[in-house]
Amino acid sequence: MTGRVTGRESRAREFVWATAQYESGDWDSAPLVGLNIVDSVARYTAISVSPTPVVASLSSPGILRYPFLFLTGHLPVRFTAQERANVREYIRRGGFLFVDDHNHDIDGVFHRTATEELRQTCGALADLPNDHELYSTVFRFPDGPPTTSHELNGWGDNLVHKHLQAVLVNGRVGVLYSSKDYSSEWSYHPESKRFLSIDNTRFGVNVIVYALTR
Amino acid sequence: MRSRADTARAELALRVVALAALAAWGANALRPATVRVATADAASLASQLPGWTGTADPERVHVALDRVPDRPFVDWLAALDAAGVRVTWSGAIAGTAMEAWRAPDPSGDVVVMSSSSDSAIRVVADELGPLDTLPTARAIYATRVRDVAGALSMRSGRQAAAIRIAASAAARRVLVIGAAGWEAKFVIAALEERGWLVDSRLRLSPDHVVSQGSRADPDTARWSALVLLDSASAESARGVERFVREGGGLVLAGDASRAPRAAPLVAWSAARRAVAPLGTAASDTTWRGLSRVPLVASARGAIELEPDKVLARRHYAGRVVALGYDQTWRWRMAGGDESVASHRDWWSRLVAASVKRDSEAIGVAPLAALHAALGAPSPAARVVPGVPARGVVSQWLGAIMLAALLVEWVLRRRRGAR
């Protein structure tokens, strides 16, 4: 498994938001999340970011060019053998996979299938303590992961999830799993942030900065 | 009963015997010493040395060697030589030497430098068995071995050399300073995975730094090495020159060598950043990623570990290592199957190269030690079989002379003469 330099990479040193494309399910259900979070990273930090998110197919070794991958969807997640091998290698090498349940439903098909796939591919998910450094890297979230409007509105499983879950690799988060539906929470055009009293993408900045520094 | 005439003839005969013995004693003193020649390997030397030291008492010993004996026997021969027995040796022995030291990193690896003048395969072993086999193509070869149990030895043909390395040092702490990004993340990961204790200060913005560990200025009491990942970090870090002057290790990555504050520490200049040609494999170790800042050595004593890519120099008690690579994370993430381990080992070795060793290297060179103890080899001595040693002959002649004179005196007394 090895990659080659492409023209785009030869010019870039910045962070690139990559959305994971997988064979099953609706992997592209939250197309604005990447743009929105990249915009926030650029607003709050001096990290060099690529303004254009990319799509990385899990069946291709090309995912190794992007140490950060975002995976979301509503439908069942069933990795092919190649996808499973690539994701396993991706995590072994130090990649960061952020998985968000777009259903916000722990009885939903995405949650049940995705967690099972991740368990088989990367290891069992465990609750991430709410005092983990992920919640204080840039902005402080003393109560753990910020709630989403979908949780508070009672949609999905009608639960406010107290923890995110993670697979740790050498003490670092390799897979971050959310049942909170940040895909819906952050899926709006960055220009609309000015209408919010508190920017709800700040936790997304924490996730990116954690991935870049730990 | 003997007549007086018979007694007088006997006395005369005894005087003649005594004079003859005296003459022979003088002649014996003038003849060359008899040489005891021994063809010795380690086993026969062990059995013969006690005899040479005790009852046999040779005047010269010559040992024909096919290899350098173990150190105690060389010392024994040297002691024999110092005690008056001239010891010489001969033999075509291949020169073999080994030097080893504990790598100054948390791995506990032992670095072994070996050299040999013959073409035999060199086997590095510890007390539990072989650890590594070194190729014969190069006279000098370096390797790293792990988990050494007891004495470390190297065998080349019949020649062996052994040394004992001190126990592993404690884990070491490193401070990494750079911009938040993949390079910083994966450098820290590589060092931590290799056992280094890593503190970090990663810049998010001019007024926001993500820190881990102490925020004090660099000092050798806290950190063994300092890694600066870019020129902005090199320019903003305080006390770096003092840290290196006091024995700290410094690694300047990417364009960190370009920072004005790093100028007193470098003996090279950083050229314009170069980008790998399209299609370069991420596993290509020429690039280790896809870009680098070429480093051009100046005349101030830089050592090129990898020409125009990795350079090093001393600065007072410390060492500075510079590398132009600035995206080695791509090598780790998108390189070949071994790239994670390669990336980890490469970074750990670079940092270790900058760190002061706990102890000096221990070396052993058996042939050189033999030369030092017994001098240069000399041709095999002439063998005179069946001739007793000069000392033994002198003792016998002296005894004969004394006995003859004593009997002659007794006979004279018995016949009433004085």
Interface residues (C-beta under 8 A of the other chain):
Chain A: M1 T2 G3 R4 V5 T6 G7 E9 S10 R11 R13 F15 Y44 T45 A46 I47 S48 P61 L64 R65 P67 R92 R93 G94 G95 T137 V138 N170 G171 R172 V209 A211 L212 T213 R214
Chain B: A179 A180 G181 W182 A184 K185 F186 I188 A189 E192 E193 S200 L202 R203 L204 S205 P206 H208 V210 V275 A276 P277 L278 G279 T280 A281 A282 S283 L290 S291 D326 Q327 W329 R330 R332 M333 A334 G335 G336 D337 S339 V340
